[in-house]
Amino acid sequence: MSNFQELQGEKSTWTLATDEKLFDKLKFMQENVVGSAHLIHNSMSELTRAINAAHTTLYNSINAFNALNFNKFLENVSHQLNKNAIGNR
């Protein structure tokens, strides 16, 4: 489909055929806009899923780090208690 300048040149001799050309151009433009909107919507949905997956991975990593940190804390406390118990004998 060509641009609308072609139709502007025919405005002095507008006919039913010209109306039909205009309708066809508008219909084509509508289909392009709707198709582009669907593409953008699908891309945004994929991006949202990817961001949510990254968010989950990050928080899983943080939780794993916190679990390691807590285990290390317990090991240090246990070691300190054992050291104190042996020293008090």
C-alpha positions as CSV (number, residue, x, y, z in Angstrom):
1,M,0.0,0.0,0.0
2,S,1.3,3.4,-0.9
3,N,1.0,6.5,1.3
4,F,-2.0,8.8,1.5
5,Q,-0.4,11.5,-0.8
6,E,-1.7,9.6,-3.8
7,L,-5.3,10.0,-2.4
8,Q,-4.7,13.7,-1.7
9,G,-4.0,14.2,-5.4
10,E,-7.4,12.8,-6.2
11,K,-9.4,15.0,-3.8
12,S,-10.6,17.3,-6.6
13,T,-12.1,14.3,-8.4
14,W,-13.2,12.2,-5.5
15,T,-15.2,9.1,-6.5
16,L,-16.6,6.0,-5.0
17,A,-13.5,4.1,-6.2
18,T,-11.3,6.6,-4.3
19,D,-13.4,6.0,-1.2
20,E,-12.7,2.3,-1.6
21,K,-9.0,3.0,-1.9
22,L,-9.1,5.0,1.2
23,F,-11.0,2.3,3.0
24,D,-8.4,-0.3,1.9
25,K,-5.5,1.9,3.1
26,L,-7.2,2.5,6.5
27,K,-8.0,-1.2,6.9
28,F,-4.3,-2.1,6.1
29,M,-3.1,0.5,8.5
30,Q,-5.5,-0.8,11.2
31,E,-4.2,-4.4,10.7
32,N,-0.6,-3.1,11.0
33,V,-1.4,-1.3,14.2
34,V,-3.3,-4.2,15.7
35,G,-0.5,-6.6,14.7
36,S,2.1,-4.4,16.2
37,A,0.2,-4.0,19.4
38,H,-0.1,-7.8,19.7
39,L,3.7,-8.1,19.1
40,I,4.5,-5.5,21.7
41,H,2.1,-7.1,24.2
42,N,3.7,-10.5,23.7
43,S,7.2,-9.0,24.0
44,M,6.2,-7.3,27.2
45,S,4.8,-10.6,28.6
46,E,8.0,-12.4,27.7
47,L,10.0,-9.6,29.3
48,T,7.9,-9.8,32.5
49,R,8.4,-13.6,32.7
50,A,12.2,-13.1,32.3
51,I,12.3,-10.4,35.0
52,N,10.3,-12.6,37.3
53,A,12.6,-15.5,36.7
54,A,15.6,-13.3,37.4
55,H,14.0,-12.0,40.5
56,T,13.3,-15.6,41.8
57,T,16.9,-16.6,41.0
58,L,18.3,-13.6,42.8
59,Y,16.2,-14.3,45.9
60,N,17.1,-18.0,45.8
61,S,20.8,-17.0,45.8
62,I,20.2,-14.5,48.7
63,N,18.4,-17.2,50.7
64,A,21.2,-19.8,50.0
65,F,23.8,-17.2,51.1
66,N,21.8,-16.5,54.3
67,A,21.5,-20.2,55.0
68,L,25.3,-20.6,54.6
69,N,25.8,-17.5,56.8
70,F,23.5,-18.9,59.5
71,N,25.3,-22.3,59.4
72,K,28.7,-20.6,59.8
73,F,27.3,-18.6,62.7
74,L,26.1,-21.8,64.4
75,E,29.5,-23.5,63.8
76,N,31.3,-20.5,65.4
77,V,29.0,-20.5,68.4
78,S,29.3,-24.3,68.8
79,H,33.1,-24.0,68.5
80,Q,33.2,-21.2,71.0
81,L,31.0,-23.1,73.5
82,N,33.2,-26.2,73.1
83,K,36.4,-24.1,73.6
84,N,34.9,-22.5,76.8
85,A,33.8,-25.9,78.1
86,I,37.2,-27.4,77.6
87,G,38.9,-24.3,79.2
88,N,36.7,-24.5,82.3
89,R,37.6,-28.0,83.3
